[in-house]
Amino acid sequence: MPQREMPVGHQDDVDAVTGAVLTASRLLVAVSARSLAAVEEGVTLPQFRMLVALYSRGAMKLVSLAELLQVAPSTAMRMVDRLIAAGLAVRQVNPGNRRETLLQLTDEGRRTVADVTARRHAEVAAIVQRLAPDQRAALVEALTAFNEAGGEPPVLAVDQTEPHPLGWGDTSLGQGA
């Protein structure tokens, strides 16, 4: 794709886009924080990332979960302990290898992910509805290009049953998770 030349004296468009993306990021973090604040268990954003990983991938070993989240196994263990204490996750013996322990969500953990995701979806949808149709189309085009450039695969449609991890890549696969 050919690059457009900026008229002399104009701000570099990379700086303008970066500023707009950072502002949007701040808005999206606020939406996520409000969605999490509504959860009775008081789940933190890192704990929610762990819940989403378990929700989308199923039962996992602690080491695999730590790698996916890009945290130390000791950090992952502390997070898991808190989620277990809150009734959102459990440890179980791996039926395929009884020496291994797997972590998985409880029904309450799955409900928590679904509730937070639904709240976040509703709030983002309310913001998007304030845009004119041509602005929405331009936003889809721009964000799709941005996500592709960052290696982040699209989130599944609302009516699809498999959730997508919320905003971090699986570096072990060399692509977005």
HELIX and SHEET records of a PDB file:
HELIX    1   1 ASP A   13  ALA A   37  1                                  25    
HELIX    2   2 LEU A   45  ARG A   57  1                                  13    
HELIX    3   3 LEU A   62  LEU A   69  1                                   8    
HELIX    4   4 PRO A   73  ALA A   85  1                                  13    
HELIX    5   5 ASP A  107  GLN A  129  1                                  23    
HELIX    6   6 PRO A  133  GLY A  150  1                                  18    
HELIX    7   7 THR A  171  LEU A  173  5                                   3    
SHEET    1   A 2 ALA A  89  ASN A  94  0                                        
SHEET    2   A 2 ASN A  97  LEU A 105 -1                                        
SHEET    1   B 2 GLY A 169  ASP A 170  0                                        
SHEET    2   B 2 GLN A 175  GLY A 176 -1                                        
END                                                                             
